[in-house]
């Protein structure tokens, strides 16, 4: 099993998205959080399950939601860099990941 490292900015993004979804519909934020946790568990068990996105980053989709977890593998550590809404411009995602 790999060690999952969730960066502070990543945690804040998840909480912000969870709050927005909860405001949209009661219970939706909690369901989103549960799906993100499931995805994090999957990354710990199978770090290479997400396809290569760009540069050092891989992307794992969050089930039932249009979000992706962008992460890298560094030895036995899996570093979660961002959980982003995939409906935004691809350039914004690349900028957030420091690829531009």
Backbone as ProteinMPNN parsed JSONL, in Angstrom:
{"seq_chain_A": "XXXXXXXXXXXXXXXXXXXXXXXXXXXXXXXXXXXXXXXXXXXXXXXXXXXXXXXXXXXXXXXXXXXXXXXXXXXXXXXXXXXXXXXXXXXXXXXXXXXX", "coords_chain_A": {"N_chain_A": [[0.845, -1.179, 0.0], [0.465, 2.235, -0.736], [1.565, 5.447, 0.523], [-0.626, 8.05, 0.976], [-0.534, 11.445, 0.281], [-2.088, 14.379, 0.912], [-2.217, 17.498, -0.298], [-2.362, 20.719, 1.322], [-3.755, 22.776, -0.08], [-5.271, 21.242, -1.746], [-7.008, 19.933, 0.018], [-8.492, 22.153, 0.853], [-9.75, 22.85, -1.559], [-11.425, 20.649, -1.941], [-13.133, 20.874, 0.28], [-14.321, 23.341, -0.302], [-15.643, 22.774, -2.723], [-17.358, 20.788, -1.803], [-18.995, 22.282, -0.068], [-20.221, 24.066, -1.903], [-21.693, 22.24, -3.449], [-23.366, 21.174, -1.517], [-24.876, 23.406, -0.895], [-26.276, 23.594, -3.264], [-27.874, 21.29, -3.291], [-29.331, 19.494, -0.725], [-27.439, 17.119, 0.971], [-25.917, 16.462, -1.238], [-23.306, 17.453, -1.113], [-22.198, 15.865, 0.917], [-22.328, 13.378, -0.328], [-20.58, 13.817, -2.44], [-18.178, 14.183, -0.996], [-17.9, 11.6, 0.079], [-17.471, 10.119, -2.264], [-15.059, 11.23, -3.135], [-13.397, 10.413, -1.044], [-13.531, 7.636, -1.458], [-12.18, 7.511, -3.892], [-9.649, 8.427, -3.094], [-8.95, 6.299, -1.408], [-8.766, 4.273, -3.323], [-6.556, 5.204, -4.738], [-4.534, 4.865, -2.843], [-4.43, 2.097, -2.704], [-4.038, 1.301, -5.383], [-1.969, 2.928, -7.004], [-1.312, 3.463, -9.707], [-3.648, 3.5, -11.124], [-4.934, 5.643, -12.34], [-4.888, 7.249, -15.512], [-2.087, 8.722, -17.29], [-1.908, 12.215, -17.283], [-0.6, 14.793, -17.865], [2.779, 15.778, -18.076], [4.185, 15.116, -14.926], [1.806, 14.314, -13.876], [-1.073, 12.36, -13.088], [-4.515, 11.425, -13.63], [-7.409, 10.763, -11.851], [-10.747, 9.963, -12.124], [-13.565, 11.164, -10.294], [-16.078, 9.246, -9.11], [-19.433, 9.557, -10.221], [-19.399, 12.325, -10.287], [-18.363, 15.364, -11.961], [-15.508, 15.642, -11.583], [-11.957, 15.544, -11.167], [-9.143, 13.92, -9.74], [-5.977, 15.07, -9.504], [-2.804, 13.847, -9.524], [0.491, 12.756, -8.453], [3.047, 10.251, -8.563], [5.495, 9.45, -6.33], [7.984, 7.594, -5.628], [7.038, 5.529, -3.023], [5.02, 7.123, -2.33], [1.944, 8.78, -2.913], [0.998, 11.725, -4.24], [-1.53, 13.929, -3.865], [-2.428, 16.538, -5.735], [-4.477, 18.226, -6.625], [-8.046, 18.531, -6.644], [-10.242, 18.881, -9.019], [-12.875, 20.572, -10.767], [-13.93, 19.326, -13.762], [-15.262, 20.626, -15.729], [-14.324, 23.088, -16.322], [-12.258, 25.339, -18.274], [-9.696, 23.666, -20.056], [-7.196, 24.905, -20.058], [-7.212, 26.383, -17.667], [-7.063, 24.353, -15.797], [-4.537, 23.315, -16.404], [-2.985, 25.557, -15.746], [-3.506, 25.707, -12.986], [-2.196, 23.429, -12.156], [0.355, 24.149, -12.665], [1.431, 23.755, -15.162], [1.59, 25.501, -17.226]], "CA_chain_A": [[0.0, 0.0, 0.0], [1.192, 3.5, -0.825], [1.191, 6.522, 1.443], [-1.303, 9.141, 0.282], [-0.277, 12.774, 0.822], [-3.047, 15.333, 0.362], [-1.69, 18.836, -0.057], [-3.306, 21.602, 2.016], [-4.601, 23.441, -1.061], [-6.18, 20.212, -2.243], [-8.044, 19.777, 1.049], [-9.347, 23.343, 0.803], [-10.575, 22.744, -2.77], [-12.466, 19.632, -1.697], [-14.109, 21.449, 1.207], [-15.045, 24.391, -1.015], [-16.553, 22.106, -3.665], [-18.38, 20.111, -0.995], [-19.926, 23.307, 0.414], [-21.017, 24.533, -3.05], [-22.636, 21.189, -3.826], [-24.363, 21.063, -0.446], [-25.774, 24.545, -1.084], [-27.113, 23.31, -4.437], [-28.863, 20.26, -2.941], [-29.042, 18.872, 0.565], [-26.878, 15.774, 0.897], [-25.032, 16.313, -2.389], [-21.929, 17.682, -0.658], [-21.75, 14.672, 1.647], [-22.126, 12.316, -1.316], [-19.338, 14.167, -3.124], [-17.074, 13.892, -0.088], [-17.764, 10.139, 0.158], [-16.879, 9.65, -3.528], [-13.652, 11.642, -3.132], [-12.706, 9.507, -0.113], [-13.401, 6.352, -2.154], [-11.117, 7.67, -4.885], [-8.38, 8.47, -2.361], [-8.668, 4.92, -0.984], [-8.336, 3.556, -4.526], [-5.184, 5.636, -5.044], [-3.623, 4.219, -1.892], [-4.334, 0.675, -3.048], [-3.603, 1.12, -6.771], [-1.523, 4.264, -7.422], [-1.203, 3.643, -11.15], [-4.963, 3.286, -11.741], [-5.295, 6.804, -13.152], [-4.008, 7.427, -16.671], [-1.229, 9.9, -17.335], [-2.592, 13.419, -17.756], [0.413, 15.637, -18.496], [3.954, 15.892, -17.213], [4.23, 14.079, -13.89], [0.467, 14.149, -13.3], [-2.084, 11.394, -13.487], [-5.842, 11.908, -13.255], [-8.406, 9.763, -11.504], [-12.072, 10.568, -12.09], [-14.378, 10.955, -9.096], [-17.318, 8.594, -9.551], [-20.711, 10.27, -10.135], [-19.212, 13.779, -10.294], [-17.442, 15.798, -13.023], [-14.277, 16.087, -10.932], [-10.806, 14.667, -11.288], [-8.043, 14.066, -8.786], [-4.709, 15.157, -10.211], [-1.82, 13.368, -8.553], [1.752, 12.219, -8.962], [3.604, 9.144, -7.782], [6.897, 9.707, -5.99], [8.377, 6.432, -4.838], [5.876, 4.858, -2.427], [4.042, 8.16, -1.973], [1.026, 9.321, -3.91], [0.774, 13.113, -3.863], [-2.737, 14.507, -4.456], [-2.151, 17.96, -5.941], [-5.694, 19.017, -6.838], [-9.323, 17.91, -6.998], [-10.763, 19.98, -9.825], [-14.059, 20.426, -11.602], [-13.448, 19.128, -15.12], [-16.066, 21.413, -16.67], [-13.66, 24.364, -16.6], [-11.354, 25.352, -19.423], [-8.481, 22.864, -19.846], [-6.059, 25.792, -19.761], [-7.281, 26.721, -16.24], [-6.563, 23.179, -15.075], [-3.092, 23.276, -16.595], [-2.4, 26.644, -14.952], [-3.595, 25.328, -11.564], [-1.18, 22.406, -11.915], [1.671, 24.719, -12.955], [1.931, 23.216, -16.428], [1.712, 26.612, -18.184]], "C_chain_A": [[0.888, 1.239, 0.0], [0.718, 4.467, 0.251], [0.574, 7.645, 0.619], [-1.026, 10.445, 1.011], [-1.236, 13.731, 0.128], [-2.548, 16.726, 0.709], [-2.774, 19.742, 0.517], [-4.256, 22.3, 1.054], [-5.644, 22.499, -1.625], [-7.329, 20.004, -1.258], [-9.021, 20.947, 1.008], [-10.267, 23.304, -0.41], [-11.711, 21.754, -2.578], [-13.544, 20.213, -0.785], [-14.955, 22.532, 0.538], [-16.061, 23.776, -1.991], [-17.689, 21.413, -2.925], [-19.425, 21.124, -0.525], [-20.808, 23.827, -0.719], [-22.071, 23.507, -3.442], [-23.733, 21.027, -2.776], [-25.361, 22.211, -0.526], [-26.743, 24.293, -2.237], [-28.205, 22.3, -4.115], [-28.423, 19.58, -1.65], [-28.563, 17.429, 0.374], [-25.894, 15.574, -0.239], [-23.562, 16.508, -1.997], [-21.373, 16.491, 0.082], [-21.48, 13.512, 0.685], [-20.837, 12.554, -2.105], [-18.136, 13.802, -2.257], [-16.83, 12.384, 0.012], [-17.097, 9.591, -1.106], [-15.404, 10.043, -3.625], [-12.848, 10.729, -2.209], [-12.516, 8.121, -0.735], [-12.261, 6.406, -3.164], [-9.742, 7.724, -4.208], [-7.982, 7.066, -1.89], [-8.146, 4.089, -2.162], [-6.893, 3.92, -4.878], [-4.17, 5.001, -4.105], [-3.386, 2.761, -2.268], [-3.698, 0.445, -4.426], [-3.152, 2.463, -7.36], [-1.502, 4.491, -8.935], [-2.541, 3.485, -11.869], [-5.399, 4.449, -12.611], [-4.351, 6.947, -14.329], [-3.174, 8.696, -16.554], [-2.016, 11.061, -17.925], [-1.613, 14.288, -18.545], [1.582, 15.777, -17.531], [3.947, 14.774, -16.185], [2.839, 13.689, -13.365], [-0.341, 13.03, -13.944], [-3.423, 11.965, -13.055], [-6.758, 10.725, -13.001], [-9.749, 10.465, -11.408], [-12.786, 10.224, -10.791], [-15.733, 10.427, -9.569], [-18.543, 9.468, -9.262], [-20.598, 11.79, -10.187], [-18.226, 14.163, -11.394], [-16.153, 16.394, -12.453], [-13.187, 15.059, -11.176], [-9.805, 14.969, -10.196], [-6.755, 14.017, -9.599], [-3.605, 14.843, -9.2], [-0.545, 12.925, -9.254], [2.203, 11.102, -8.035], [5.084, 9.433, -7.586], [7.348, 8.593, -5.055], [7.144, 5.696, -4.333], [4.808, 5.86, -1.996], [3.208, 8.566, -3.175], [0.677, 10.722, -3.429], [-0.458, 13.628, -4.607], [-2.532, 16.016, -4.522], [-3.417, 18.798, -6.054], [-6.881, 18.101, -7.108], [-10.093, 19.022, -7.704], [-12.01, 19.591, -10.601], [-13.582, 20.374, -13.055], [-14.236, 19.913, -16.158], [-15.43, 22.768, -16.978], [-12.735, 24.226, -17.813], [-10.114, 24.504, -19.119], [-7.264, 23.713, -19.495], [-6.039, 26.182, -18.272], [-6.761, 25.559, -15.391], [-5.048, 23.119, -15.199], [-2.384, 24.372, -15.805], [-2.4, 26.278, -13.468], [-2.511, 24.316, -11.211], [0.238, 22.903, -12.205], [2.283, 24.189, -14.24], [2.075, 24.294, -17.491], [2.435, 27.762, -17.541]], "O_chain_A": [[1.928, 1.276, 0.657], [-0.37, 4.327, 0.808], [1.188, 8.133, -0.329], [-1.253, 10.548, 2.216], [-1.203, 13.879, -1.094], [-2.467, 17.087, 1.883], [-3.959, 19.559, 0.237], [-5.448, 22.408, 1.341], [-6.762, 22.906, -1.941], [-8.488, 19.909, -1.661], [-10.232, 20.756, 1.117], [-11.435, 23.68, -0.312], [-12.836, 22.002, -3.012], [-14.736, 20.059, -1.053], [-16.158, 22.627, 0.781], [-17.206, 24.221, -2.062], [-18.839, 21.446, -3.363], [-20.622, 20.843, -0.582], [-22.01, 24.013, -0.529], [-23.212, 23.864, -3.735], [-24.89, 20.772, -3.112], [-26.549, 22.025, -0.261], [-27.894, 24.726, -2.192], [-29.331, 22.424, -4.599], [-27.278, 19.15, -1.517], [-29.211, 16.63, -0.303], [-25.113, 14.622, -0.218], [-22.684, 15.806, -2.497], [-20.208, 16.135, -0.095], [-20.523, 12.759, 0.863], [-20.097, 11.616, -2.4], [-17.187, 13.181, -2.735], [-15.681, 11.941, 0.027], [-16.254, 8.698, -1.025], [-14.591, 9.275, -4.139], [-11.74, 10.318, -2.554], [-11.467, 7.501, -0.562], [-11.476, 5.466, -3.28], [-8.783, 7.13, -4.702], [-6.812, 6.691, -1.967], [-7.207, 3.306, -2.016], [-6.105, 3.058, -5.267], [-3.071, 4.639, -4.526], [-2.267, 2.257, -2.159], [-2.917, -0.49, -4.608], [-3.889, 3.069, -8.139], [-1.663, 5.626, -9.383], [-2.57, 3.349, -13.092], [-6.174, 4.249, -13.546], [-3.141, 6.785, -14.174], [-3.516, 9.618, -15.814], [-2.701, 10.912, -18.937], [-1.781, 14.491, -19.748], [1.393, 15.883, -16.319], [3.727, 13.613, -16.53], [2.726, 12.821, -12.499], [-0.294, 12.798, -15.152], [-3.481, 12.872, -12.224], [-6.869, 9.811, -13.819], [-9.88, 11.456, -10.689], [-12.63, 9.127, -10.255], [-16.438, 11.087, -10.332], [-18.662, 10.045, -8.181], [-21.617, 12.478, -10.137], [-17.341, 13.374, -11.728], [-15.764, 17.509, -12.801], [-13.453, 13.872, -11.364], [-9.637, 16.115, -9.779], [-6.483, 13.039, -10.294], [-3.493, 15.492, -8.16], [-0.507, 12.746, -10.472], [1.79, 11.025, -6.878], [5.827, 9.634, -8.547], [7.12, 8.648, -3.847], [6.298, 5.284, -5.126], [3.813, 5.488, -1.374], [3.705, 8.679, -4.296], [0.126, 10.891, -2.342], [-0.439, 13.751, -5.832], [-2.471, 16.689, -3.493], [-3.435, 19.954, -5.629], [-6.743, 17.041, -7.718], [-10.539, 19.981, -7.073], [-12.176, 18.449, -11.03], [-12.901, 21.29, -13.516], [-13.911, 19.867, -17.345], [-15.944, 23.515, -17.81], [-12.477, 23.124, -18.297], [-9.544, 24.615, -18.034], [-6.405, 23.286, -18.724], [-4.965, 26.298, -17.681], [-6.094, 25.775, -14.379], [-4.351, 22.897, -14.209], [-1.305, 24.145, -15.257], [-1.413, 26.51, -12.771], [-1.97, 24.337, -10.106], [1.207, 22.169, -12.015], [3.504, 24.173, -14.395], [2.629, 24.029, -18.558], [2.641, 28.796, -18.177]]}, "name": "protein", "num_of_chains": 1, "seq": "XXXXXXXXXXXXXXXXXXXXXXXXXXXXXXXXXXXXXXXXXXXXXXXXXXXXXXXXXXXXXXXXXXXXXXXXXXXXXXXXXXXXXXXXXXXXXXXXXXXX"}
